[in-house]
């Protein structure tokens, strides 16, 4: 990541909150544990997160993270790269809407 972009993200005072159901990943990130087979991935995540003025990574149970879980499965099934700006696929819209009701 260019140094200028990192500086801009920090100056914008963006506060990042990442929610995931992967407890071991949450613990590794929060404890700066960059050893083991995925240590290089944790290190890359930390470099990115530290470019923001504030960030938090928290664990949520999978049943409270259905939209993210479905988005991951949708991405796995697709052979194309996809970016959704302003509108989600119908399946995800339904999940997000149902989570708002609960």
C-alpha positions as MATLAB code, in Angstrom:
seq = 'XXXXXXXXXXXXXXXXXXXXXXXXXXXXXXXXXXXXXXXXXXXXXXXXXXXXXXXXXXXXXXXXXXXXXXXXXXXXXXXXXXXXXXXXXXXXXXXXXXXXXX';
ca = [
       0.000    0.000    0.000;
       1.490    3.371   -0.947;
       2.551    5.501    2.000;
       0.341    8.382    0.803;
      -2.791    6.199    0.892;
      -1.964    5.011    4.389;
      -1.512    8.605    5.541;
      -4.839    9.644    3.989;
      -6.731    6.784    5.665;
      -5.262    7.763    9.017;
      -6.039   11.455    8.489;
      -9.655   10.737    7.509;
     -10.233    9.381   11.024;
     -11.919    6.257    9.709;
     -12.912    3.847   12.439;
     -12.999    0.258   11.228;
     -14.967   -2.511   12.935;
     -14.490   -6.033   11.600;
     -16.867   -8.770   12.755;
     -16.084  -12.413   12.105;
     -17.058  -15.816   13.409;
     -13.444  -17.032   13.269;
     -12.474  -16.757   16.943;
      -8.891  -17.950   16.433;
      -8.346  -15.230   13.814;
      -9.840  -12.574   16.106;
      -7.532  -13.683   18.915;
      -4.457  -13.741   16.654;
      -5.162  -10.220   15.363;
      -5.960   -8.757   18.769;
      -2.887  -10.360   20.354;
      -0.566   -9.518   17.407;
       0.221  -13.229   17.096;
       1.945  -13.571   13.728;
       3.467  -17.027   14.211;
       2.217  -20.289   12.771;
       0.946  -21.291    9.360;
      -1.169  -18.171    8.792;
       1.104  -15.698   10.554;
       1.913  -13.967    7.272;
      -1.807  -13.380    6.670;
      -2.310  -11.990   10.181;
       0.686   -9.708    9.659;
      -0.805   -8.397    6.393;
      -4.163   -7.784    8.084;
      -2.455   -5.891   10.907;
      -0.506   -3.721    8.461;
      -3.753   -2.793    6.712;
      -5.705   -2.199    9.927;
      -2.932   -0.075   11.407;
      -3.256    2.324    8.481;
      -6.609    3.454    9.926;
      -6.936    5.866   12.834;
      -8.894    3.325   14.864;
      -9.966   -0.267   14.413;
     -11.533   -3.152   16.287;
     -11.853   -6.839   15.405;
     -14.584   -8.671   17.289;
     -15.995  -12.176   17.361;
     -19.648  -12.780   16.561;
     -21.400  -16.105   16.450;
     -22.032  -17.475   12.979;
     -25.805  -17.212   13.345;
     -25.354  -13.453   13.880;
     -23.178  -13.176   10.791;
     -25.358  -14.897    8.200;
     -24.982  -12.187    5.534;
     -21.174  -12.386    5.616;
     -21.317  -16.184    5.654;
     -23.610  -16.229    2.610;
     -21.478  -13.621    0.787;
     -18.419  -15.842    1.277;
     -20.287  -18.849   -0.126;
     -21.583  -16.774   -3.033;
     -18.024  -15.663   -3.841;
     -16.787  -19.263   -3.682;
     -19.448  -20.426   -6.141;
     -18.735  -17.611   -8.595;
     -15.930  -17.789  -11.110;
     -15.990  -14.018  -11.687;
     -14.853  -11.182   -9.481;
     -17.761   -9.111   -8.232;
     -18.134   -5.722   -6.618;
     -21.473   -4.600   -5.248;
     -21.916   -0.868   -4.947;
     -25.243    0.413   -3.690;
     -27.157   -2.834   -4.197;
     -26.631   -6.359   -2.903;
     -27.637   -9.573   -4.654;
     -31.242  -10.546   -3.860;
     -30.216  -13.468   -1.602;
     -28.093  -11.167    0.539;
     -30.760   -8.459    0.621;
     -33.214  -10.966    2.107;
     -30.731  -12.073    4.794;
     -29.820   -8.498    5.746;
     -33.485   -7.552    5.909;
     -34.323  -10.562    8.107;
     -31.420   -9.746   10.455;
     -32.728   -6.207   10.887;
     -36.107   -7.577   11.953;
     -34.652   -9.920   14.592;
];
